[in-house]
């Protein structure tokens, strides 16, 4: 790579960018949310000046390829792309990944990313899950197409049900104030998807307009920025046709985008889409091989590019990836231009007070969550194992394991806790196979997650017994830091160490749903617990994370915290604004830990050994400890 040439070329490119005027954007949805309006304004403001880097990810892979881009470049792409999928089971495009996908989107947005979503939609003559070749790349007859576009027909009703399913997930993002670059029916001018390749007003453009009408006027998804997408056209009849033959109109498209695979970034395609956009932002919706710096000099008004999943690794020279991401006009998530703009958008719509994930949370639970959030970066609440040697002060909370009637003495739990207090409760139940910690086979695990099976029924009995004790605490006004199935990433318990769509995270979510919907427990603050990576906890902790929708706080469990450890930053990044806590199982740390790792909202200590009593008193006396 001739870096002197690159520097000279990028100086020229910046001069070209600075000379291009930008228009003030008006969203196509008159009711667009403040955050959608602000994001569209930002996109328009950088058009011709900067280009946002972007990376797509498969549904079940969550953020794998964005993380991979960081590995190559040391920067996270500014645009986080995902897909709602179509396949079943553990496939990378599994529809079962959607709940976790939505939570990852929220996490990415709060971490500063711009979100773009698409959907390889199921053919409306079939039901999800489907296969790619038989359904997504299937065909509709001309008669079926007319039925699809005719309200009142059976096929139109089926289509409504399918898109309404997706609307439900987008509604969750709307309610969380997350703006979305929504790219439906992508590559619309190609004939390889069932929705594409039909010219004219009653063709593919009509289906796009039909979705726009339903999402805007029925579901009021005002957080969407509408991105129309086509593939680079060709003169050959079996390949994509001209953009204009499939375009639904400027009244339903905020951004116009093009997908280009290979390295043929023709200037004619760029000029054609720019003319059709009439001043609106344009983007590279999907790319395989990244555009070179020479191409970007000639085509400066692309607002973002998004590399498709594994192509960041398999379809690009690593030196090209580094050169593009390192160019001064290519923006990453952490760059000041992006970070400040996205922080301002988030700040304008942030909740005034944290809301617990449990529906109808009690006032006590809300107050305690607000207290934990307020502690972030300022002070650390000190918790101790119940029955431990006192530190010379009353701890902020006591921790103990939940004991069930007939298994242990439950009376102290329900009698000594005064109202309005906070209690930390772990739950490490015996295997529903019949006790102990016997691991489950893959077949047994699947049965555990299948309603109606005998193993699922045994699990329900186990959960209902725990709920009975929790209800006694609820009646007394006691809030609970609820830590079920701890250390989900470790391989030391029957519930732990299973990654994937139907792994340990699925069991945690199943417990959440039963305690929420069946027992209506409103005093729980849900804490997801993981062990520090190591021989007993291999792999990424995020592979076992149930999603922010099911978690009020996160806790890391370790034996000993050494100075200069700085694990709080990683944990805070995963929690994206939610409180994070640290549980030590072997040793009382020095007060210097809290100065070096200020993000821990709480610290739970083990019963100290006799030679650590002095260290405990010293820690409790630190002004950062509450």
JOTARA-V373187 format. One line per field, one symbol per residue. ss: DSSP state (H for helix, E for strand, C for the rest). Layout:
ss=???
//
This chain:
ss=CCHHHHHHHHHHHHHHHHHCCCCCCCCCCCCCCHHHHHHHHHHHHHCCCCEECEEECCHHHCCHHHHHHHHHHCCCECEEEEECCCECCCCCCEHHHHHHHHHHHHHHHHCCCEEEEECCCCCCCCCCCCCHHHHHCCCCCHHHHHHHCCCCCHHHHHHHHHHHHHHHHHHHHHHCCCCEEECCCCCCCCCCCCCCCCCCCCCHHHHHHHHHHHHHHHCCCCCEEEEEEEECCCCCCCCCCCHHHHCCCHHHCCEEEEEECCCCCCHHHHHHHHHHHCCCEEEEEEECCCCCHHHHHHCCCEEEEEECCCHHHHCCCHHHHHHHHHCCCEEECCCHHHHHHHHHHHHHHCCCCCCCCCCCCCHHHHHHHHHHHHHCCCCEEEEEECCCCCCCCCCCEEEEECCCECCECCHHHHHCCCCCCEEEEEECCCCCCCCCCCCCCHHHHHHHCCCCCHHHHHHHHHHHHHHHHHHHHHHCCCEEEEEECCCCCCCCCCCCCCCCCCCHHHHHHHHHHHHHHHCCCCCEEEEEEEECCECCECCCHHHHCCCHHHCCEEEEEECCCCCCCCHHHHHHHHHCCCEEEEEECCCCCCCHHHHHCCCEEEEEECCCCHHHHHHHHHHHCCCCEC
//
